[in-house]
């Protein structure tokens, strides 16, 4: 850059903008039903956490199963690890 007097740039990305506009991706957003949770304040127990975590995971799996055909993922299975 000292010899030439400028810093050469390599352009990449969309419309040759470095770190610019990313390539578009399809995003599927679905919203499920609300899960009713009681206000326990400071008295939260591990049993309560496990119960509502289980309910959340069941609703998440049901939501995926309901909408996977519309999103083009009919052949996939949801794997929660």
N, C-alpha and C positions, 0 to 999 in steps of 0.2 A: 504494500500500500504506500510506502514511502517513495518507492521508485516511480510508481504511476501517478501518485498524487491523489488517488481516490481509493476507497475501500470497495473491492468488487463484491457484489451481493449475488447469492444464488437464490432465485425466486422459486417458491413452491407453494402449494396450497391452491385454493380456488382463485382463479383469475390472477395467478402469479403474485399473490399477496402473502409475504412471509408471515407466519403465525396469524394469518387473517381468517377469513370466513371459512369455517370447516365445510367439508362435503356434507350434504344433507343426509340424514338417516330417518327412517320411519320409526316413530315412537307410538306405542299403543298405551293409552291411559284408560283404565277402567276404575270405577269407584263402587265399592261394595256397600253393604248395609252397615250402619253404625253398631258397635258393640257396646251394650249398656254395662258400665262399670260403676260400682259404688265408690263414693269418696271415703277412703279409709283413714285419711290424714297420716299421722305418724304411726298408726297401728297396722302397718302392712305386714302380712305374714307370708312365708314362703309358699304355703299351700294356696293362698290367694293368687300369688304371682304365677304359680304353675297352672292353676285353673284358667286364668284369663289368657295366659300364653297359649295354652292348648286350644282355647276357643278361637284365638286369633289365627293360629296355624290352620285350623279346620276351615275357617272362613276364607283364608287365603287360597287354600287348595280348591275349594268350591268355586271361588271367583275365577281361578285359572281354568278350571274345567269348563265353566260356563262360556268363557270368551275365547278359548284357544282356537276354535274353528274359524271364528270371524277374523282373528288376527293372522291366520295362516300357519298356525302351529298345531294342527290337528294330529300330527304324528308324534308329537313330543309329550314327555311326561315331566311333571314338576318334581324336582328333587331338592328337598330342603336339607341342608347339612349343618 
